[in-house]
Amino acid sequence: MHISRPAGGLSSRDLLWARLRAWRLGAVLSGLMVGGVLVLQLLRAGARAHWALGSLFVILGIAAGFLALAWGSGRAAEGQPRARKYCPELVEIAARAARENGLPVPSAVSIVGHPVIRVTAHRFPRRTVVVQVGLPLLTTLSADDLRIELARDLAVTAEPNPAAARAVLRKRLQFSGIPALVEAGRTSRLIRRGTAFLDRTAQFAADIEERADQAAVQSAGSRLRAAEARLAAARTLTSFDEFASVYRRLIVRRRRVPRQFFSGWLECREADYVLPEDRQSFVSAVAEELRLHHPSLDGEFAYLAEQEPAGAAVPVLTAVPPVLERTVARAYAKSFLSGNATPKLLDWHEVDPEKVFGPEPATESAIEAAATVLQRPATAVDVLELLSTRDGRRDLTRVLVAESDVTVVGDPDEALRPGVAATGAVVHELLTHGYRRLDALHPCRLTAPDGSVLDANTAAAEALTSPESLERLRGVLRTASQLGV
């Protein structure tokens, strides 16, 4: 079955002009200047030798540049780990997703570090469809979920001009922060151009998204199943980004990355959400966000937001080959570095937590919010006591939401993850009294000056559910404070 196409849409020329009008003028002029200098150099060389030979150089240079632009991105996947070598099942999953929707079967499938699916289509020098699948998706999604997600992303290849369509979607992603700047009163020529571009291509992008949902439903067999797969993928994306952001400092400033980076994420994935309400809040927030981006599946995501979070599925890739993990970890880290910088691979035990987390900040948001609620200086104990009651949790949540610049999707009173907030306050207070992190992979495992070890995440979660545990943790915090260590 073929997915449907909208009655309207933008032509190839419309798409090109929309992109050109959104570009920075400086970027366009610099490209023209580089090309012009190259042509002048070739003409100069030809004039010195022989005009006919110089003309040949010009023609060959222009042809080589054209081929490099047209062919280079089409072969982008060749420098990345091939799925056929490390995960042959993925190649068949992608092919099946395409066939189910009457789409071109991918010519190449590769594995990348970012937890996304990228589809690139080319018509020159040959018609190709290149698919890149993030390793985090392979290690968390089931074969069915991944097939549904691949069908969703492959839907763009049904466009009359798939390459131009993908370019427009990428440009929209680059300009996604412009509405917030406009709302804040910012203005500039680029912001005006970006706003006009977003307005011009809004319906086109909505049509693309709707057909992508159609393709997912076609492969899933039902709208709810398609929404479940989308939620699973979005949950992986959010979880991995939360984990990886902690180590961005290590990657960018130190140019280091653990060679077992992805295995470390799998070990710690959603580990902070010890309490059931923490996990429910996390999944519900992801589902509510998806409602904004997938209006055709709004009802399904609203339903999933109220359900118990699904358990872990049997992933496509149950064990990550060490060679694959090292290659992808290095490529992932390199994507954040400028120039030809190459990050060094380390084992987790070689990573200094101080190089990852840096000095402890002077303040902690949950403790400051507790001080606002109580109208007096507060400690981690106050945070725990507020979080242990419904009214206290609501008051703390409202202050945190009001004082942050984070947009809350859904009910603001349900936005707080109590276990996570409690852990942050406990870790902050203990670190200011001489406790230290044991390793870079488990930032909530702390060691006291006397050598005793405390898992602050588990201790805080237990303190919120047991009066005995709360009293025990209160004693630990009191002791650390009194000793002044």
C-alpha positions in Angstrom: 0.0 0.0 0.0 1.3 3.5 -0.9 1.0 6.4 1.5 -1.2 9.2 0.3 0.1 12.6 -0.8 -1.5 16.0 -0.1 -3.4 17.9 -2.8 -1.2 20.9 -2.5 2.4 21.4 -1.3 5.4 23.3 -2.5 7.1 22.7 -5.8 10.8 22.1 -6.1 11.3 25.8 -7.1 9.2 26.9 -4.1 11.3 24.8 -1.8 14.6 26.2 -3.2 13.5 29.8 -2.9 12.2 29.3 0.6 15.6 28.0 1.6 17.5 30.7 -0.2 15.5 33.5 1.4 16.3 32.0 4.8 20.0 31.7 4.4 22.5 34.2 5.8 23.6 36.5 3.1 27.2 36.3 4.3 27.2 32.5 4.0 26.0 32.7 0.4 28.5 35.5 -0.5 31.4 33.6 1.1 30.6 30.5 -0.9 30.4 32.5 -4.1 33.7 34.2 -3.3 35.4 30.9 -2.7 34.1 29.5 -6.0 35.0 32.7 -7.8 38.6 32.7 -6.5 38.9 29.0 -7.6 37.7 29.8 -11.1 40.0 32.9 -11.4 43.0 30.8 -10.3 42.1 28.2 -12.9 41.7 30.9 -15.6 45.0 32.4 -14.6 46.7 29.1 -14.9 45.1 28.5 -18.3 46.2 31.9 -19.6 49.8 31.2 -18.6 49.8 27.8 -20.4 47.3 27.5 -23.1 43.7 28.8 -23.3 42.3 25.5 -24.3 44.1 23.7 -21.5 42.9 26.4 -19.1 39.3 25.9 -20.3 39.6 22.2 -19.7 40.8 22.9 -16.1 37.8 25.1 -15.5 35.4 22.5 -16.9 37.0 19.7 -15.0 37.1 21.8 -11.8 33.4 22.8 -12.0 32.4 19.2 -12.8 34.5 17.8 -9.9 32.9 20.4 -7.5 29.4 19.5 -8.8 30.1 15.7 -8.4 31.5 16.3 -4.9 28.4 18.2 -3.8 26.0 15.8 -5.4 27.7 12.6 -4.6 29.4 13.3 -1.3 26.4 13.4 0.9 25.0 10.3 -0.8 28.1 8.4 0.3 28.1 9.9 3.8 27.2 6.6 5.4 30.2 4.8 3.9 32.5 6.2 6.6 30.1 5.0 9.4 29.7 1.5 10.8 27.6 -0.6 8.4 24.5 -2.2 9.8 25.1 -5.2 7.5 28.2 -6.0 9.4 27.1 -5.3 13.0 23.3 -5.7 12.9 22.1 -7.5 9.7 18.6 -7.6 11.1 18.4 -3.8 10.8 18.9 -4.0 7.1 15.9 -6.3 6.7 13.8 -4.2 9.1 14.4 -1.1 7.0 13.6 -2.9 3.8 10.4 -4.2 5.2 9.3 -0.8 6.5 9.8 0.6 3.0 8.0 -2.2 1.2 5.0 -2.0 3.5 4.5 1.6 2.3 5.5 1.3 -1.3 8.7 3.3 -0.7 12.2 2.9 -2.2 14.2 0.3 -0.3 17.2 1.9 1.4 20.5 1.5 -0.6 22.7 1.7 2.6 22.0 1.5 6.3 24.5 2.6 8.8 24.8 3.1 12.6 25.4 6.5 14.3 25.7 7.7 17.8 22.8 10.2 18.1 19.5 8.6 19.1 17.7 9.5 15.9 16.9 8.1 12.4 18.1 10.1 9.5 17.0 9.5 5.9 18.8 11.1 2.9 17.5 10.7 -0.7 19.5 11.5 -3.8 18.7 11.4 -7.5 22.2 12.0 -8.9 24.4 10.2 -10.0 22.0 7.4 -9.1 18.8 7.2 -7.1 19.8 6.3 -3.5 18.2 6.3 -0.1 20.6 6.3 2.8 19.4 5.5 6.3 21.3 6.2 9.5 20.0 4.7 12.8 21.2 5.7 16.2 22.8 3.1 18.4 20.6 4.0 21.4 17.5 3.1 19.4 19.0 -0.3 18.4 19.7 -1.1 22.0 16.3 -0.1 23.4 13.6 -0.5 20.7 12.0 -3.8 19.7 12.1 -4.8 16.0 8.5 -3.9 15.6 9.0 -0.4 17.2 12.0 0.2 15.0 10.2 -0.9 11.9 7.4 1.5 12.6 9.7 4.4 13.3 11.7 3.6 10.1 8.5 3.7 8.1 7.7 7.1 9.6 11.1 8.6 8.6 11.2 6.9 5.2 7.9 8.5 4.3 9.7 11.6 3.0 11.1 9.6 0.1 7.6 9.5 -1.4 7.9 13.2 -2.0 8.4 14.4 -5.6 11.5 16.2 -4.4 12.7 14.2 -1.3 16.1 15.9 -1.1 14.7 19.4 -1.1 12.0 18.3 1.4 14.6 17.0 3.8 16.6 20.2 3.4 13.6 22.3 4.3 12.9 20.1 7.4 16.5 20.5 8.5 16.3 24.2 8.0 13.1 24.3 10.1 14.9 22.5 12.8 17.7 25.0 12.8 15.2 27.8 13.1 13.1 26.1 15.7 14.2 28.5 18.4 13.2 31.7 16.5 9.6 31.8 17.8 10.9 32.0 21.4 13.2 34.9 20.4 10.4 36.7 18.8 8.2 36.2 21.9 11.1 37.7 24.0 11.1 40.8 21.8 14.3 40.0 19.9 14.6 41.2 16.3 17.1 41.1 13.5 17.3 40.5 9.8 18.0 36.8 10.3 15.1 36.4 12.8 12.7 38.1 10.3 14.0 35.8 7.5 13.6 32.8 9.7 10.1 33.7 10.8 9.1 34.2 7.1 10.6 30.8 6.3 8.8 29.0 9.1 5.5 30.6 8.1 6.1 29.8 4.4 6.9 26.1 5.0 4.5 25.5 8.0 1.8 23.7 6.0 4.3 21.8 3.9 6.0 20.5 7.1 2.6 19.6 8.6 1.7 17.6 5.4 5.0 15.8 5.7 4.4 15.0 9.3 0.9 13.8 8.6 2.1 11.4 5.9 4.8 10.2 8.2 2.2 9.3 10.7 0.2 7.5 8.0 3.2 5.4 7.1 3.7 4.5 10.8 0.1 3.5 11.2 0.3 1.4 8.0 3.3 -0.5 9.3 1.9 -0.7 12.9 -1.6 -1.9 12.0 -3.2 0.6 14.3 -3.0 4.2 15.4 -2.3 3.3 19.1 0.5 0.9 18.1 2.1 3.7 16.0 1.9 6.1 18.9 3.4 3.5 21.3 6.4 3.1 19.0 6.8 6.9 18.7 6.6 7.2 22.5 9.3 4.5 22.9 11.6 6.3 20.5 11.0 9.7 22.0 11.6 8.2 25.5 15.0 6.9 24.3 15.9 10.2 22.8 15.1 12.2 25.9 16.7 9.7 28.3 19.9 9.5 26.2 20.1 13.3 25.9 19.7 13.7 29.6 22.6 11.2 30.2 24.9 12.5 27.5 24.5 16.2 28.5 26.2 15.5 31.8 29.4 14.5 29.9 29.4 17.3 27.3 31.9 19.2 29.4 34.3 16.2 29.3 33.9 15.9 25.5 34.1 19.6 24.6 36.7 20.8 27.1 38.8 17.8 27.6 38.3 16.0 24.3 37.7 12.7 26.1 34.9 10.2 25.9 34.4 6.8 27.6 34.8 4.0 25.1 31.9 2.2 26.8 29.7 5.4 26.6 26.6 3.6 25.3 26.9 0.6 27.6 27.2 3.1 30.5 24.0 4.8 29.4 22.2 1.4 29.2 23.3 0.7 32.8 22.1 4.0 34.1 19.1 4.6 31.8 16.3 6.2 33.8 18.1 5.0 36.9 17.2 8.3 38.6 13.5 7.5 38.4 13.4 5.2 41.4 9.9 6.2 42.5 7.0 5.1 40.3 5.7 8.7 40.2 9.1 9.8 38.8 8.9 7.4 35.9 5.2 8.2 35.3 6.0 11.9 35.3 8.9 11.4 32.8 6.9 9.3 30.4 3.8 11.5 30.7 5.8 14.6 29.9 7.3 12.9 26.8 3.8 11.9 25.7 2.3 15.4 26.2 5.2 16.9 24.1 4.4 14.4 21.3 0.8 15.6 21.3 2.1 19.0 20.1 4.1 17.5 17.2 1.7 14.8 16.1 -1.9 16.3 16.0 -3.2 13.3 14.0 -2.3 11.0 16.9 -3.3 13.4 19.7 -5.9 11.1 21.2 -3.5 8.2 21.3 -0.8 10.2 23.0 -3.2 11.6 25.5 -4.3 8.1 26.4 -0.7 6.9 26.7 0.2 9.8 29.0 -2.2 8.5 31.6 -1.0 4.8 31.4 1.6 3.0 33.4 5.0 3.3 31.6 5.7 0.2 29.5 8.4 -2.2 30.5 11.6 -2.7 28.7 11.2 -4.5 25.3 13.6 -7.0 23.8 15.8 -4.7 21.7 17.1 -5.3 18.2 20.7 -5.3 19.4 21.0 -7.1 22.7 24.8 -6.8 23.0 26.9 -4.0 21.5 30.1 -5.3 19.9 33.1 -3.4 21.6 34.5 -2.4 18.2 31.2 -0.9 17.2 30.8 0.9 20.5 34.3 2.4 20.4 33.8 3.6 16.8 30.4 5.2 17.4 31.5 6.8 20.7 34.4 8.5 19.1 32.2 9.7 16.2 29.6 10.9 18.6 32.1 12.9 20.6 33.7 14.3 17.5 30.4 15.7 16.3 30.7 18.3 19.1 34.3 19.3 18.4 35.4 21.8 15.8 37.9 21.2 13.1 39.7 17.9 12.9 40.0 17.4 16.6 39.8 13.7 17.6 38.6 12.7 21.1 40.6 10.3 23.2 38.9 7.1 24.4 39.0 6.3 28.1 37.7 3.6 30.3 35.1 4.7 32.9 37.5 4.2 35.8 40.0 6.6 34.1 37.5 9.4 34.0 38.0 11.9 36.8 34.5 13.0 38.2 35.9 16.5 38.9 36.7 16.8 35.2 33.1 15.9 34.4 31.0 17.7 36.9 33.4 20.5 37.9 33.0 22.4 41.2 29.7 22.2 43.0 27.5 25.2 42.4 26.8 27.6 45.2 23.0 27.1 45.2 20.6 24.3 44.4 17.2 25.0 42.9 15.1 22.7 45.1 16.7 24.1 48.3 16.2 27.7 47.1 12.6 26.9 46.2 12.0 25.3 49.7 13.4 28.6 51.2 10.9 30.6 49.2 8.0 28.3 50.4 9.0 28.3 54.0 10.1 32.0 54.1 13.4 31.1 55.8 16.8 29.5 55.0 16.3 25.9 54.0 18.3 22.6 53.8 17.9 19.3 52.0 15.9 18.1 55.1 13.3 20.8 54.4 13.1 19.7 50.8 12.5 16.1 51.9 9.8 17.1 54.3 8.0 19.3 51.7 8.2 16.5 49.2 6.8 14.0 51.6 3.4 15.7 51.7 1.0 16.4 48.8 0.6 20.1 49.7 4.3 20.6 50.2 5.1 19.0 46.9 2.6 21.2 45.1 4.0 24.4 46.7 7.5 23.4 45.9 6.6 22.6 42.3 4.9 25.9 41.7 7.9 27.8 42.9 10.3 25.8 40.8 8.1 26.2 37.7 7.7 29.9 38.3 11.5 30.5 38.8 12.7 28.4 35.9 12.6 29.2 32.2 11.5 25.7 31.3 8.2 25.3 29.5 6.0 22.8 31.3 3.8 20.6 29.1 0.7 19.3 30.9 -0.3 20.0 34.5 2.4 22.2 36.2 1.5 20.7 39.6 2.5 17.3 38.3 5.7 18.4 36.6 8.0 17.7 39.6 9.7 14.4 39.9 10.0 14.1 43.7 12.7 11.5 43.8 14.9 13.4 41.4 14.4 16.7 43.3 15.1 15.1 46.6 18.3 13.4 45.3 19.6 16.7 43.9 19.2 18.5 47.2 20.8 15.6 49.2 23.8 15.3 46.8 24.3 19.1 46.8 24.3 19.3 50.6 26.6 16.3 51.1 29.1 17.5 48.5 29.4 20.8 50.3 30.2 18.9 53.5 33.1 16.9 52.2 31.5 14.0 50.4 32.9 13.1 47.0 31.6 11.2 44.0 33.0 7.7 43.6 33.0 7.6 39.8 31.9 9.6 36.8 29.3 7.0 35.7 27.3 7.0 39.0 27.2 10.6 40.2 24.7 9.8 43.0 27.1 7.3 44.7 29.0 9.3 47.3 31.8 8.5 49.7 32.2 10.2 53.0 35.5 11.4 54.4 35.5 8.3 56.7 35.2 6.0 53.6 31.5 5.0 54.1 29.4 5.0 50.9 25.9 6.3 50.3 23.7 5.9 47.2 22.0 9.3 47.5 19.4 8.4 44.8 18.2 5.3 46.7 18.4 6.9 50.1 16.3 9.9 49.0 13.7 7.8 47.3 13.4 5.6 50.4 13.1 8.6 52.6 10.1 9.8 50.7 8.3 6.5 51.2 9.4 5.4 54.7 9.4 7.5 57.9 12.3 5.3 59.2 14.4 5.9 56.1 13.6 9.7 56.3 14.8 9.8 59.9 17.9 7.8 59.0 18.8 10.2 56.1 18.1 13.2 58.3 20.7 11.8 60.7 23.3 11.4 57.9 22.7 15.0 56.8 22.8 16.3 60.4 26.0 14.5 61.1 27.7 15.8 58.0 26.7 19.3 58.9 27.8 19.1 62.5 31.2 17.7 61.7 31.7 20.5 59.3 33.5 18.3 56.9 
